[in-house]
Amino acid sequence: MVDRLVIAYGDYWGHWVNAASFFGNVILIASLTTSCRPHGIGGRGVIPPQVMYFSGPSPGSWSI
């Protein structure tokens, strides 16, 4: 992917676009994770129902 960016933007800016997109995605994922966690900074402690749906089975439903 970096090769395509270097071809499109040149050697200098291609690497900067790659680094910016990587760290931008890290920040995006961290902000989404923090906003959905019940103990997030400044959060209300409420997890939206659609997040609960995708979080997997409840611990009481596991069979050993």
KEDRENTI-992261 format. One record per atom (N, C-alpha, C, O, CB): residue in three letters; x, y, z. Coordinates in Angstrom, 1 decimal, always signed. Each point is the difference from the previous one (the first is absolute). Glycine has a CB too. Layout:
PT resn     xx     yy     zz
PT  ALA      X      Y      Z
...
% end
This chain:
PT resn     xx     yy     zz
PT  MET   +0.8   -1.2   +0.0
PT  MET   -0.8   +1.2   +0.0
PT  MET   +0.9   +1.3   +0.0
PT  MET   -0.4   +1.0   -0.6
PT  MET   -1.4   -2.3   +1.8
PT  VAL   +2.9   +1.2   -0.5
PT  VAL   +0.9   +1.1   +0.1
PT  VAL   +0.5   +0.4   -1.4
PT  VAL   +0.2   +1.1   -0.4
PT  VAL   +0.5   -1.7   +2.7
PT  ASP   -0.4   -0.5   -3.1
PT  ASP   +0.5   +0.2   -1.4
PT  ASP   -1.0   +0.9   -0.8
PT  ASP   +0.4   +0.8   -0.8
PT  ASP   +0.9   -3.0   +0.9
PT  ARG   -2.6   +1.9   +0.0
PT  ARG   -1.0   +0.7   -0.7
PT  ARG   -0.1   +1.5   +0.4
PT  ARG   -0.2   +0.9   -0.8
PT  ARG   -1.1   -3.0   +0.5
PT  LEU   +1.5   +2.3   +1.6
PT  LEU   +0.0   +1.4   +0.5
PT  LEU   +1.2   +0.7   -0.5
PT  LEU   -0.1   +1.2   -0.3
PT  LEU   -1.2   -1.9   +2.3
PT  VAL   +2.4   +0.0   -2.0
PT  VAL   +1.3   +0.7   -0.5
PT  VAL   -0.1   +0.3   -1.4
PT  VAL   +0.4   +1.1   -0.5
PT  VAL   +0.9   -2.3   +2.2
PT  ILE   -2.0   +0.3   -2.5
PT  ILE   -0.1   +0.3   -1.4
PT  ILE   -1.0   +1.2   -0.2
PT  ILE   +0.2   +0.9   -0.8
PT  ILE   +0.2   -3.3   +0.2
PT  ALA   -1.5   +2.4   +1.4
PT  ALA   -1.0   +1.1   -0.2
PT  ALA   +0.5   +1.3   +0.6
PT  ALA   -0.3   +1.1   -0.7
PT  ALA   -1.5   -2.8   +0.9
PT  TYR   +2.5   +1.7   +0.9
PT  TYR   +0.3   +1.3   +0.7
PT  TYR   +1.5   +0.3   +0.0
PT  TYR   +0.4   +1.1   +0.4
PT  TYR   -2.4   -1.4   +1.0
PT  GLY   +2.8   -0.6   -1.9
PT  GLY   +1.5   +0.3   +0.0
PT  GLY   +0.6   -0.7   +1.2
PT  GLY   -0.7   -0.4   +0.9
PT  GLY   +0.4   +2.6   -2.1
PT  ASP   +1.6   -2.2   +1.2
PT  ASP   +0.7   -0.7   +1.1
PT  ASP   -0.2   +0.6   +1.4
PT  ASP   -0.3   -0.7   +0.9
PT  ASP   +2.0   +0.0   -2.6
PT  TYR   -1.6   +2.0   +1.8
PT  TYR   -0.1   +0.7   +1.3
PT  TYR   -1.5   -0.1   +0.5
PT  TYR   -0.2   -0.4   +1.1
PT  TYR   +2.1   +1.9   -1.7
PT  TRP   -2.8   -1.0   -0.2
PT  TRP   -1.4   +0.1   +0.5
PT  TRP   -0.7   -1.3   +0.0
PT  TRP   -0.9   -0.2   +0.8
PT  TRP   +0.8   +2.4   -1.8
PT  GLY   +0.5   -3.2   +0.2
PT  GLY   -0.6   -1.3   +0.1
PT  GLY   +0.2   -0.7   +1.4
PT  GLY   -0.9   -0.6   +0.5
PT  GLY   +1.3   +0.4   -3.0
PT  HIS   +0.8   +0.4   +3.0
PT  HIS   +0.3   -0.6   +1.3
PT  HIS   -0.7   +0.8   +1.1
PT  HIS   -0.5   -0.6   +1.0
PT  HIS   +2.7   -0.2   -1.8
PT  TRP   -2.4   +2.1   +0.7
PT  TRP   -0.7   +0.8   +1.0
PT  TRP   -1.5   -0.3   -0.1
PT  TRP   -0.6   -0.1   +1.1
PT  TRP   +2.3   +1.9   -1.3
PT  VAL   -2.3   -2.1   -0.9
PT  VAL   -1.4   -0.3   -0.1
PT  VAL   -0.2   -1.4   +0.6
PT  VAL   -1.0   -0.2   +0.7
PT  VAL   +0.7   +1.5   -2.8
PT  ASN   +1.2   -2.2   +1.9
PT  ASN   +0.0   -1.3   +0.6
PT  ASN   +0.0   +0.1   +1.5
PT  ASN   -0.8   -0.7   +0.7
PT  ASN   +1.9   -0.3   -2.7
PT  ALA   -0.2   +1.7   +2.6
PT  ALA   +0.1   +0.2   +1.4
PT  ALA   -1.2   +0.7   +0.6
PT  ALA   -0.5   -0.4   +1.1
PT  ALA   +3.0   +0.5   -1.3
PT  ALA   -3.0   +0.9   -0.5
PT  ALA   -1.2   +0.7   +0.5
PT  ALA   -1.2   -0.9   +0.0
PT  ALA   -0.8   +0.1   +0.9
PT  ALA   +1.8   +2.1   -1.7
PT  SER   -1.2   -3.0   -0.2
PT  SER   -1.1   -0.9   -0.1
PT  SER   +0.1   -1.0   +1.1
PT  SER   -1.1   -0.4   +0.6
PT  SER   +0.8   +0.8   -3.0
PT  PHE   +1.5   -0.9   +2.7
PT  PHE   +0.1   -1.0   +1.1
PT  PHE   -0.4   +0.5   +1.3
PT  PHE   -0.8   -0.5   +0.7
PT  PHE   +2.7   -0.6   -2.0
PT  PHE   -1.3   +2.3   +1.7
PT  PHE   -0.2   +0.6   +1.3
PT  PHE   -1.5   +0.5   +0.1
PT  PHE   -0.5   +0.0   +1.0
PT  PHE   +3.0   +0.6   -0.8
PT  GLY   -3.0   -0.1   -1.3
PT  GLY   -1.4   +0.4   -0.1
PT  GLY   -0.9   -1.1   +0.3
PT  GLY   -1.0   +0.2   +0.8
PT  GLY   +1.6   +1.5   -2.4
PT  ASN   -0.4   -2.9   +1.1
PT  ASN   -0.8   -1.2   +0.3
PT  ASN   +0.2   -0.4   +1.4
PT  ASN   -1.0   -0.4   +0.7
PT  ASN   +1.2   -0.3   -3.0
PT  VAL   +1.0   +0.8   +2.9
PT  VAL   +0.2   -0.4   +1.4
PT  VAL   -0.8   +0.9   +0.9
PT  VAL   -0.7   -0.4   +0.9
PT  VAL   +3.0   -0.4   -1.4
PT  ILE   -2.3   +2.1   +0.2
PT  ILE   -0.8   +1.0   +0.8
PT  ILE   -1.5   -0.3   -0.2
PT  ILE   -0.7   +0.1   +1.0
PT  ILE   +2.5   +1.6   -1.2
PT  LEU   -2.2   -2.0   -1.0
PT  LEU   -1.5   -0.2   -0.2
PT  LEU   -0.4   -1.3   +0.8
PT  LEU   -1.1   +0.1   +0.6
PT  LEU   +1.3   +0.9   -2.9
PT  ILE   +0.5   -2.0   +2.2
PT  ILE   -0.3   -1.3   +0.7
PT  ILE   +0.0   +0.3   +1.5
PT  ILE   -0.9   -0.5   +0.8
PT  ILE   +1.8   -0.9   -2.6
PT  ALA   +0.1   +2.1   +2.3
PT  ALA   +0.1   +0.3   +1.5
PT  ALA   -1.2   +0.8   +0.4
PT  ALA   -0.6   -0.2   +1.1
PT  ALA   +3.1   +0.1   -1.2
PT  SER   -2.9   +1.1   -0.7
PT  SER   -1.2   +0.8   +0.4
PT  SER   -1.3   -0.8   +0.0
PT  SER   -0.8   +0.2   +0.9
PT  SER   +2.0   +1.8   -1.8
PT  LEU   -1.3   -2.9   -0.1
PT  LEU   -1.2   -0.8   +0.0
PT  LEU   +0.0   -1.0   +1.2
PT  LEU   -1.1   -0.2   +0.6
PT  LEU   +1.0   +0.4   -3.1
PT  THR   +1.2   -0.7   +2.8
PT  THR   +0.1   -1.0   +1.1
PT  THR   -0.3   +0.7   +1.3
PT  THR   -0.7   -0.5   +0.9
PT  THR   +2.4   -0.9   -2.2
PT  THR   -1.1   +2.6   +1.5
PT  THR   -0.2   +0.7   +1.2
PT  THR   -1.5   +0.5   +0.2
PT  THR   -0.5   +0.0   +1.1
PT  THR   +2.9   +0.8   -1.2
PT  SER   -3.0   -0.5   -1.0
PT  SER   -1.4   +0.5   +0.1
PT  SER   -1.0   -1.1   +0.3
PT  SER   -1.1   +0.2   +0.5
PT  SER   +1.7   +1.6   -2.1
PT  CYS   -0.2   -3.1   +1.3
PT  CYS   -0.9   -1.1   +0.2
PT  CYS   +0.3   -0.7   +1.3
PT  CYS   -0.8   -0.9   +0.5
PT  CYS   +0.6   +0.6   -2.9
PT  ARG   +1.3   +0.6   +3.1
PT  ARG   +0.3   -0.7   +1.2
PT  ARG   -0.8   +0.6   +1.2
PT  ARG   -0.1   +1.2   +0.0
PT  ARG   +2.4   -1.7   -0.9
PT  PRO   -2.7   -0.3   +1.8
PT  PRO   -0.8   +0.6   +1.1
PT  PRO   +0.8   +0.8   +1.0
PT  PRO   -0.5   +0.9   +0.7
PT  PRO   -1.0   -2.8   -0.9
PT  HIS   +2.9   +1.7   +0.2
PT  HIS   +0.8   +0.7   +0.9
PT  HIS   +0.9   +1.0   -0.7
PT  HIS   +1.0   +0.4   +0.4
PT  HIS   -1.0   -2.3   +1.1
PT  GLY   -0.5   +2.4   -2.7
PT  GLY   +0.8   +0.9   -0.8
PT  GLY   +0.0   +1.4   +0.7
PT  GLY   -0.8   +0.3   +0.8
PT  GLY   +0.2   -1.5   -2.9
PT  ILE   +1.6   +2.0   +1.8
PT  ILE   +0.2   +1.3   +0.6
PT  ILE   -1.2   +0.8   -0.4
PT  ILE   -0.2   +0.3   -1.2
PT  ILE   +2.7   -0.5   +1.2
PT  GLY   -3.3   +0.7   +1.0
PT  GLY   -1.1   +0.9   -0.3
PT  GLY   -1.2   -0.7   -0.6
PT  GLY   -1.0   +0.6   -0.4
PT  GLY   +2.6   +1.2   +0.1
PT  GLY   -1.6   -3.2   +0.3
PT  GLY   -1.1   -0.7   -0.6
PT  GLY   -1.1   -0.1   +1.0
PT  GLY   +0.2   +0.1   +1.2
PT  GLY   +1.4   -1.4   -2.7
PT  ARG   -2.8   +0.9   +1.0
PT  ARG   -1.2   -0.1   +0.8
PT  ARG   -0.1   -1.5   +0.6
PT  ARG   -0.8   -0.2   +0.8
PT  ARG   -0.3   +2.0   -2.2
PT  GLY   +1.9   -2.7   +0.9
PT  GLY   +0.0   -1.3   +0.4
PT  GLY   -1.1   -0.8   -0.6
PT  GLY   -0.4   -1.1   +0.5
PT  GLY   +1.3   +1.8   +1.6
PT  VAL   -1.4   -0.3   -3.3
PT  VAL   -1.1   -0.7   -0.7
PT  VAL   +0.6   -0.5   -1.3
PT  VAL   +0.5   +0.8   -0.8
PT  VAL   -2.3   +0.7   +1.9
PT  ILE   +1.6   -2.8   -1.4
PT  ILE   +0.4   -0.5   -1.2
PT  ILE   -1.2   -0.1   -0.9
PT  ILE   -1.0   -0.6   +0.4
PT  ILE   +2.9   -0.7   +0.7
PT  PRO   -1.8   +1.8   -2.3
PT  PRO   -1.1   -0.1   -1.0
PT  PRO   -0.4   -1.4   -0.3
PT  PRO   +0.8   -0.9   +0.0
PT  PRO   -0.1   +3.1   -1.0
PT  PRO   -2.0   -2.5   +0.8
PT  PRO   -0.5   -1.3   -0.2
PT  PRO   +0.7   -0.7   -1.2
PT  PRO   +0.2   -1.2   +0.0
PT  PRO   -2.4   +1.9   +1.0
PT  GLN   +2.5   +0.1   -2.1
PT  GLN   +0.6   -0.7   -1.1
PT  GLN   +1.4   -0.4   +0.3
PT  GLN   +0.4   -1.0   -0.7
PT  GLN   -1.8   +2.4   -0.8
PT  VAL   +2.1   -0.8   +2.4
PT  VAL   +1.3   -0.5   +0.4
PT  VAL   -0.1   -1.2   +0.8
PT  VAL   +0.8   -0.9   -0.1
PT  VAL   +0.1   +3.2   +0.1
PT  MET   -1.9   -2.4   +0.9
PT  MET   -0.2   -1.2   +0.8
PT  MET   -0.4   -1.2   -0.9
PT  MET   +0.4   -1.1   +0.4
PT  MET   -1.1   +2.6   +1.5
PT  TYR   +0.0   -1.2   -3.0
PT  TYR   -0.4   -1.1   -0.9
PT  TYR   +1.3   -0.7   -0.6
PT  TYR   +0.0   -1.2   -0.1
PT  TYR   -2.2   +2.4   -0.3
PT  PHE   +3.2   -0.4   +0.1
PT  PHE   +1.2   -0.6   -0.7
PT  PHE   +1.1   -0.4   +1.0
PT  PHE   +1.1   -0.4   -0.4
PT  PHE   -1.7   +1.8   -1.5
PT  SER   +0.3   -1.3   +3.2
PT  SER   +1.1   -0.2   +1.0
PT  SER   +0.1   -1.5   +0.3
PT  SER   +0.9   -0.4   +0.8
PT  SER   -1.3   +2.6   +0.1
PT  GLY   -0.4   -3.1   -1.4
PT  GLY   +0.2   -1.4   +0.2
PT  GLY   -1.0   -0.5   +1.0
PT  GLY   -0.8   +0.7   +0.5
PT  GLY   +3.2   -0.6   -1.1
PT  PRO   -2.3   -1.4   +1.0
PT  PRO   -0.9   -0.6   +0.9
PT  PRO   +0.2   +0.5   +1.4
PT  PRO   +1.1   +0.4   +0.4
PT  PRO   -1.2   -2.4   -1.8
PT  SER   -0.9   +2.0   +2.2
PT  SER   +0.2   +0.4   +1.4
PT  SER   +0.7   -1.1   +0.8
PT  SER   -0.1   -1.2   -0.4
PT  SER   -2.0   +2.6   +0.3
PT  PRO   +2.9   -1.1   +1.1
PT  PRO   +0.8   -1.0   +0.7
PT  PRO   -0.8   -1.1   +0.6
PT  PRO   +0.5   -1.1   +0.1
PT  PRO   +1.1   +2.9   +0.4
PT  GLY   -2.9   -1.5   -0.1
PT  GLY   -0.8   -1.1   +0.6
PT  GLY   -0.5   -1.0   -1.0
PT  GLY   -0.4   -1.1   +0.5
PT  GLY   -0.3   +2.7   +1.2
PT  SER   +0.8   -1.4   -3.0
PT  SER   -0.5   -0.9   -1.0
PT  SER   +1.1   -0.9   -0.4
PT  SER   -0.3   -0.9   -0.9
PT  SER   -1.4   +2.5   +0.2
PT  TRP   +2.9   -1.5   +1.2
PT  TRP   +1.1   -0.9   -0.5
PT  TRP   -0.1   -1.4   +0.7
PT  TRP   -0.4   +0.0   +1.2
PT  TRP   +1.9   +2.0   -1.6
PT  SER   -1.3   -3.0   -0.3
PT  SER   +0.0   -1.4   +0.6
PT  SER   +1.4   -0.5   +0.1
PT  SER   +0.8   +0.2   -1.0
PT  SER   -3.1   -0.6   +0.1
PT  ILE   +2.6   -0.2   +2.0
PT  ILE   +1.4   -0.6   +0.2
PT  ILE   +0.0   -1.5   -0.2
PT  ILE   +1.0   -0.6   +0.1
PT  ILE   -0.5   +2.5   +1.5
% end
